[in-house]
Amino acid sequence: MKTCKEFCEQLSDYLDGEIGERECRLIEDHLEVCQPCALLFESLKLTVKICEQGISDEVPPEVRSRLKDFLRKHCKGYQM
């Protein structure tokens, strides 16, 4: 029998469809009876959804310029 921790460690893979049918069923059964894990799973699903909607491939030019200036000022002399 798995612990909540072991189930929770598989939630990302479960969301991504990267685990087998048997493991999926075990997770689903666990989520039906364990409210803390079910809440964690709902939170993870919402987080993924928010991240997918908020990702932009383009950094605005002003932000890019300010970031470069900041890095030049604060990372001077560091080897990266």
Stockholm file with secondary structure:
# STOCKHOLM 1.0

chainA/1-80         MKTCKEFCEQLSDYLDGEIGERECRLIEDHLEVCQPCALLFESLKLTVKICEQGISDEVPPEVRSRLKDFLRKHCKGYQM
#=GR chainA/1-80 SS CCCHHHHHTTHHHHHTTCSCHHHHHHHHHHHHHCHHHHHHHHHHHHHHHHHHHHCCSCCCHHHHHHHHHHHHHHSTTCCC
#=GC SS_cons        CCCHHHHHTTHHHHHTTCSCHHHHHHHHHHHHHCHHHHHHHHHHHHHHHHHHHHCCSCCCHHHHHHHHHHHHHHSTTCCC
//
